[in-house]
């Protein structure tokens, strides 16, 4: 199993989406964060299951919700850095701006 770190901006992505979902329907934000946690756990168990999408950044589509978790794997110390959690309709430039 790999150790997971989540960048503050990625945590903010999750919080903002959860708030938005809660505004749409009671407890939907809680359900969203549950699916995020579940996918992060699966990523930590086997990150190579997920394709490299940009340079060395892999992405995992969240079940049920239209979001992708963007992450980088460091094999030498068996760590994963989650850099973004973005809605699939958002422009890839938003993720690229974070890499600058």
CORURCOR-V265144 format. One record per helix or strand. SS is the DSSP state (H for helix, E for strand). FROM is the first residue (numbers start at 1). TO is the last residue. If there is no record, write none. Layout:
# CORURCOR-V265144
ss=SS from=FROM to=TO
ss=SS from=FROM to=TO
This chain:
# CORURCOR-V265144
ss=E from=3 to=6
ss=H from=8 to=24
ss=H from=28 to=45
ss=H from=47 to=49
ss=E from=52 to=54
ss=E from=57 to=61
ss=E from=67 to=74
ss=E from=79 to=87
ss=H from=92 to=98
